[in-house]
Amino acid sequence: MEIRNIAIIAHVDHGKTTLTDSLMRQTGMFAEGESMDSNALELERGITIYSKNTSCNYKGTKINIVDTPGHADFGSEVERVLRSIDCVLLIVDAQEGPMPQTRFVLKKSLELGLKPIVVINKIDKPAANPDLCEEQVFELFMDLGASDEQLSFPVVYAIGRLGIAKRKLTDESSDLTPLLDLIIEHVPVASTPGFAEKPLRAQSFNLAYDNYLGRLGIARIAEGTIHLNDNVVVLHEGNEPYKGKVTKLFTFKGVGREEVSEIVAGDIGIIAGIPDIYIGETIARDANVELLPAITVDEPTIELYFLINNSPFAGREGKFVTSRQIRDRLKKELEVNVGLKVDFASSAGDTFKVSGRGELHVAILLENMRREGFEIQVSQPQVIIKEVDGVKCEPFEEITIDVPSDSQGVVIQKLGSRAAMMTSMTQTHNTIRMIFEGPTRGLLGYRNQFIVDTKGEGIMSSRVIGFKPHAGHIDHRDVGSMVSMANGKALGYSLANLQTRGEMYIAPTVEVYEGMVIGNTMKGEEMPVNPTKGKQLTNMRAAGNDDALNLVPPKTLTIENGLEIMSDDEYLEITPKSVRLRKKFLSEAERSRNKRGVDSSNRKIA
């Protein structure tokens, strides 16, 4: 049976997973209701976080499909997948056109010499313009230096949610047959004759875990055939080779996997029995074979500290609260999350410096940890500063903004104050598209403000474009913190008075402690308050004393918006049931001493 290997790549929310699900249903691999997005967080957020493998059979050909994430923070998931396939389906929204992540994933594909198939999706949208979208895609290929062969890309028009594809807009179609036929025609066969007889070379590009089998390597068999019970050697540049024995082999079938006795050249499968297998390693029978090209990913752009939870409420909700448990969990994460870096020796034993690709990248890790029962505190995210040719540099991003015309002024003003420069502006109907370039540091904490400024009608996307000279001082925090100076339960009477000074993060009856941040202040100053203060009761009655309290619903703290709104002297406390902001120094006296450079022992801080 011939094998074709493809990956589906696109900007976030352009319809990758929906199209994959429709392909699987048409070929009989999925039952109604089954989806590639199976992780609880993916279902809740409606985005793909982890790349996933599946396969289907069409006209006697096995098509291995890898569904990839679309968010820039999970770019490392895409980069390693591209090494394992022979063609990509580039999905582009017919209304939005190419977006920042479209450029990122396409650039990586073209650099590897892949020849994409372009799928212009969502052609049924009211403002869809497939012809303009196709022109913009061609211009993007040109900008990225595509070869003549890559520029002659085939185009398919699709409505992924309905499972319809057509070669021309005027064609009649009721299913995805035109797309499947194009895959058979355009995607090269994964293995040429004679490859299966060559010495074994396979490369792991992803990892999985099984409670019974341990760590599993998801690998593409480049040459040769791997058999059950084979003795293999694992090679990694710069490391000593080590041996393993294949105990189980699986290939992908629909949302599940199928146990097999061998996997041939060109196929993608799961290998069990190599407990220390890692991404990018070459699996062979002979230690003298040539290594397959290493898998590299872009470096992290932000860093923050993970600490044990030492707040007054520590240990109330979590099962895993010690530094050893947090260390073990981070080590486990490093095995599968190649975009993450952890410095275990950065400071004290209960503090770990974690570097990631963006706030969402770190927030997903923290959300998974809290659901597993961890309690943890994290510091404010900071961009990674480094020297390039003796010049202090920081990460810069290209920001693409789509907003209604009446919101463009406030967006330009806010981004301008954050050191972002506009590079282009275009208008389609009532929507303005603006492209900015600015430091990542200036974007930290802006996304929530953007939603408010555009009344929820704006779309904002960004991608890292590299390290550029430091942009200087940026002061974009225009709110202060409202800090509790008492322990106890917050009362509605007190919160009703405090809400006139800013936005609250807590509701009545919520337990608070001294040093906990319960809201923000509009004037940008720190304000100690007593949220537990009740109404003074007397036996005298007066008109208006018993008026009903008019409480504004508080802003719900989540991990993402907590990372955005926290200041540099605060920690975000994360437990299985709660997300709280707190000051690093809980008492006002300690905070005052710290500002003066004196620690709690009255010694001068260096």
Long-range contacts (C-beta under 8 A, 24 or more apart in sequence): 1-57, 1-60, 1-61, 1-62, 2-60, 2-61, 2-62, 2-189, 2-190, 3-61, 3-62, 3-63, 3-64, 3-189, 3-190, 3-191, 3-266, 3-267, 4-61, 4-62, 4-63, 4-64, 4-86, 4-87, 4-183, 4-184, 4-187, 4-188, 4-189, 4-190, 5-63, 5-64, 5-66, 5-84, 5-85, 5-86, 5-87, 5-187, 5-190, 5-220, 5-266, 5-268, 6-63, 6-64, 6-65, 6-66, 6-85, 6-86, 6-87, 6-88, 6-89, 6-183, 6-187, 7-65, 7-66, 7-67, 7-68, 7-78, 7-81, 7-82, 7-84, 7-85, 7-87, 7-88, 7-89, 8-65, 8-66, 8-67, 8-68, 8-88, 8-89, 8-91, 9-68, 9-70, 9-78, 9-88, 9-89, 9-90, 9-91, 9-105, 9-106, 9-109, 10-70, 10-90, 10-91, 10-92, 10-101, 10-102, 10-105, 10-121, 11-70, 11-92, 11-93, 11-96, 11-98, 11-99, 11-100, 11-101, 11-102, 11-461, 12-47, 12-69, 12-70, 12-71, 12-99, 12-101, 12-461, 13-46, 13-47, 13-70, 13-93, 14-70, 14-91, 14-92, 14-93, 14-96, 14-99, 14-102, 14-121, 14-122, 15-91, 15-93, 15-121, 15-122, 15-158, 15-160, 15-161, 16-48, 16-67, 16-68, 16-70, 16-91, 17-48, 17-67, 18-160, 18-161, 19-89, 19-91, 19-119, 19-121, 19-158, 19-160, 20-54, 20-65, 20-67, 22-160, 22-161, 22-162, 22-163, 22-176, 23-56, 23-65, 23-176, 23-179, 23-180, 24-54, 24-56, 24-254, 24-255, 25-163, 26-163, 26-175, 26-176, 26-177, 26-180, 27-56, 27-57, 27-58, 27-180, 28-56, 29-54, 29-55, 29-56, 29-253, 29-254, 29-255, 30-254, 30-255, 34-254, 34-255, 36-67, 36-255, 38-255, 40-371, 41-364, 41-367, 41-368, 47-71, 48-74, 49-74, 49-77, 49-364, 50-74, 50-77, 51-77, 51-78, 51-80, 51-81, 51-206, 53-206, 53-218, 53-252, 53-268, 54-252, 54-253, 54-254, 54-255, 55-251, 55-252, 55-253, 55-254, 55-268, 56-254, 58-180, 58-183, 58-184, 59-180, 59-184, 61-184, 62-267, 63-180, 63-183, 64-190, 64-252, 64-267, 64-268, 66-268, 68-105, 70-101, 71-101, 71-360, 72-100, 72-101, 72-104, 72-357, 72-358, 72-461, 72-462, 72-463, 72-464, 73-339, 73-356, 73-357, 73-358, 73-359, 73-360, 73-361, 73-364, 74-339, 74-357, 74-360, 74-361, 75-101, 75-104, 75-105, 75-297, 75-298, 75-339, 75-357, 76-297, 76-298, 76-337, 76-338, 76-339, 76-357, 77-339, 78-104, 78-105, 78-108, 79-108, 79-295, 79-296, 79-297, 79-298, 80-205, 80-206, 80-279, 80-280, 80-295, 80-297, 80-338, 81-205, 81-206, 82-108, 82-109, 82-112, 82-114, 83-112, 83-203, 83-205, 83-220, 83-293, 83-295, 84-203, 84-205, 84-219, 84-220, 84-268, 85-114, 85-220, 86-114, 86-187, 86-188, 86-190, 87-114, 87-115, 87-116, 87-117, 87-183, 87-186, 87-187, 87-188, 88-114, 88-116, 88-117, 89-116, 89-117, 89-119, 89-183, 90-116, 90-117, 90-118, 90-119, 90-137, 91-119, 91-121, 91-160, 92-118, 92-119, 92-120, 92-121, 92-133, 92-137, 93-121, 93-122, 93-125, 93-133, 94-120, 94-121, 94-122, 94-123, 94-125, 94-128, 94-129, 94-130, 94-133, 94-157, 95-122, 95-125, 95-127, 95-128, 95-129, 95-133, 96-402, 96-459, 97-132, 97-133, 97-136, 97-137, 98-133, 98-136, 98-137, 98-140, 99-400, 99-461, 100-398, 100-399, 100-400, 100-461, 100-462, 100-463, 101-461, 101-463, 102-140, 103-140, 103-143, 103-144, 103-463, 104-463, 106-140, 106-141, 106-144, 107-144, 110-141, 110-144, 110-145, 110-146, 110-147, 110-150, 114-150, 115-149, 115-150, 115-153, 115-186, 116-150, 116-153, 117-153, 117-154, 117-155, 117-156, 117-182, 117-183, 117-186, 117-187, 118-153, 118-154, 118-155, 118-156, 119-155, 119-156, 119-157, 119-158, 119-165, 119-179, 120-155, 120-156, 120-157, 120-158, 121-158, 121-159, 121-160, 122-158, 122-159, 122-160, 123-157, 123-158, 123-159, 123-169, 124-159, 124-162, 127-428, 127-429, 129-428, 130-157, 130-169, 154-182, 154-186, 156-182, 189-266, 190-265, 190-266, 190-267, 191-264, 191-265, 191-266, 191-267, 195-223, 195-224, 195-265, 195-266, 196-224, 196-225, 196-264, 196-265, 197-224, 198-223, 198-224, 198-265, 199-223, 199-224, 199-284, 199-285, 199-286, 199-289, 200-224, 200-225, 200-226, 200-230, 200-232, 200-283, 200-284, 200-285, 200-289, 201-282, 201-283, 201-284, 201-289, 201-290, 201-292, 202-226, 202-271, 202-282, 202-283, 202-284, 203-280, 203-281, 203-282, 203-283, 203-292, 203-295, 204-271, 204-277, 204-278, 204-279, 204-280, 204-281, 204-283, 205-279, 205-280, 205-295, 206-279, 206-336, 207-277, 207-278, 207-279, 207-335, 207-336, 208-270, 208-336, 209-336, 210-272, 213-247, 213-248, 213-272, 213-273, 214-272, 214-275, 215-274, 215-275, 215-276, 215-277, 215-335, 216-270, 216-271, 216-272, 216-277, 217-270, 217-271, 217-274, 217-277, 217-281, 217-283, 218-268, 218-269, 218-270, 218-271, 219-268, 219-269, 219-270, 219-271, 219-283, 220-266, 220-267, 220-268, 221-263, 221-264, 221-265, 221-266, 221-267, 221-268, 221-269, 222-265, 222-292, 223-265, 224-265, 224-285, 225-262, 225-263, 225-264, 225-265, 226-262, 226-263, 226-269, 226-271, 226-283, 227-261, 227-262, 228-260, 228-261, 228-262, 230-285, 231-285, 232-274, 232-283, 232-284, 232-285, 233-283, 233-284, 233-285, 233-286, 233-287, 234-274, 234-276, 234-277, 234-281, 234-282, 234-283, 235-281, 235-282, 235-283, 235-284, 235-287, 235-289, 235-291, 236-278, 236-280, 236-281, 236-282, 236-291, 237-291, 237-294, 241-287, 242-276, 244-273, 244-274, 244-275, 244-276, 244-277, 245-273, 246-271, 246-272, 246-273, 246-274, 247-272, 247-273, 248-272, 248-273, 278-335, 279-336, 279-338, 295-338, 297-338, 297-339, 298-339, 298-357, 298-464, 299-384, 300-339, 300-340, 300-341, 300-355, 300-356, 300-357, 300-384, 301-356, 301-357, 301-358, 301-383, 301-384, 301-395, 301-440, 301-464, 302-355, 302-356, 302-357, 302-358, 302-359, 302-362, 302-381, 302-382, 302-383, 302-384, 302-440, 302-444, 303-353, 303-354, 303-355, 303-356, 303-381, 303-382, 303-383, 303-384, 304-353, 304-354, 304-362, 304-378, 304-379, 304-380, 304-381, 304-382, 304-563, 305-346, 305-347, 305-351, 305-352, 305-353, 305-354, 305-378, 305-379, 306-330, 306-351, 306-352, 306-354, 306-376, 306-377, 306-378, 307-350, 307-351, 307-352, 307-376, 307-377, 307-378, 307-379, 307-571, 308-350, 308-375, 308-376, 308-377, 309-375, 309-376, 309-377, 309-573, 309-574, 309-575, 310-377, 311-377, 311-513, 311-516, 311-573, 311-580, 311-582, 311-586, 312-487, 312-513, 312-514, 312-586, 313-511, 313-513, 313-573, 313-575, 313-578, 313-580, 314-375, 315-375, 316-575, 317-375, 317-575, 317-576, 317-577, 317-578, 318-373, 318-374, 318-375, 318-575, 318-576, 319-373, 319-374, 319-576, 320-372, 320-373, 320-374, 320-375, 321-374, 321-375, 323-349, 323-350, 325-374, 326-352, 326-374, 326-376, 327-352, 329-369, 329-372, 329-374, 330-354, 333-365, 337-365, 340-365, 355-384, 357-464, 359-444, 359-560, 359-563, 359-564, 360-560, 362-563, 363-559, 363-560, 363-563, 366-559, 366-574, 367-559, 369-574, 370-559, 370-574, 370-575, 370-576, 371-576, 373-576, 374-574, 374-576, 375-573, 375-574, 375-575, 375-576, 376-574, 377-571, 377-572, 377-573, 377-574, 377-582, 378-563, 378-571, 378-572, 378-574, 379-568, 379-571, 380-563, 380-566, 380-567, 380-568, 380-570, 381-444, 381-563, 382-441, 382-568, 383-439, 383-440, 383-441, 383-444, 385-470, 386-467, 388-467, 391-469, 392-469, 392-470, 393-467, 393-468, 393-469, 393-470, 394-439, 394-440, 394-441, 394-467, 394-468, 394-470, 394-471, 395-439, 395-440, 395-464, 395-466, 395-467, 396-437, 396-438, 396-439, 396-440, 396-464, 396-465, 396-466, 396-467, 396-468, 397-437, 397-438, 397-439, 397-440, 397-443, 397-462, 397-463, 397-464, 397-465, 398-435, 398-436, 398-437, 398-462, 398-463, 398-465, 399-435, 399-436, 399-437, 399-438, 399-443, 399-460, 399-461, 399-462, 400-433, 400-434, 400-435, 400-460, 400-461, 400-462, 401-432, 401-433, 401-434, 401-435, 401-436, 401-450, 401-458, 401-459, 401-460, 402-431, 402-432, 402-433, 402-458, 402-459, 402-460, 403-431, 403-432, 403-434, 403-454, 403-457, 403-458, 403-459, 404-430, 404-431, 404-432, 404-454, 404-457, 404-458, 405-430, 405-431, 405-432, 407-453, 407-454, 407-455, 407-457, 407-458, 408-432, 408-434, 410-453, 410-454, 411-450, 411-453, 411-454, 411-458, 414-446, 414-449, 414-450, 414-453, 415-442, 415-446, 417-474, 417-476, 418-442, 418-443, 418-446, 418-474, 418-476, 419-471, 419-472, 419-474, 437-465, 438-471, 439-468, 439-470, 439-471, 439-474, 440-464, 441-471, 441-474, 442-471, 442-474, 442-476, 444-564, 445-476, 445-477, 445-564, 445-565, 446-476, 446-564, 447-564, 448-561, 448-564, 448-565, 477-524, 477-567, 478-524, 479-503, 479-520, 479-521, 479-522, 479-524, 479-565, 480-520, 480-521, 480-523, 480-524, 480-525, 480-526, 480-527, 481-517, 481-519, 481-520, 481-521, 481-526, 481-527, 481-567, 481-570, 481-581, 481-583, 482-517, 482-518, 482-519, 482-520, 482-521, 482-527, 482-529, 483-515, 483-516, 483-517, 483-518, 483-526, 483-527, 483-528, 483-529, 483-583, 483-588, 484-512, 484-513, 484-514, 484-515, 484-516, 484-517, 484-518, 484-528, 484-529, 484-530, 484-531, 484-532, 485-514, 485-528, 485-529, 485-530, 485-588, 486-512, 486-514, 486-530, 486-531, 486-532, 486-533, 487-512, 487-513, 487-514, 487-532, 488-512, 488-532, 489-532, 490-518, 490-531, 490-532, 491-531, 491-532, 491-533, 491-534, 492-549, 492-551, 493-533, 493-534, 493-535, 493-549, 494-529, 494-530, 494-531, 494-532, 494-533, 494-534, 495-531, 495-551, 496-549, 496-550, 496-551, 498-529, 498-531, 499-551, 499-552, 501-527, 502-527, 503-554, 503-555, 504-552, 504-554, 504-555, 505-554, 505-555, 505-556, 505-557, 505-581, 506-531, 506-554, 507-551, 507-553, 507-554, 508-551, 513-582, 513-586, 514-586, 514-587, 515-582, 515-583, 515-585, 515-586, 515-587, 516-580, 516-581, 516-582, 516-583, 517-570, 517-580, 517-581, 517-582, 517-583, 519-554, 519-555, 520-565, 526-591, 528-588, 557-581, 569-594
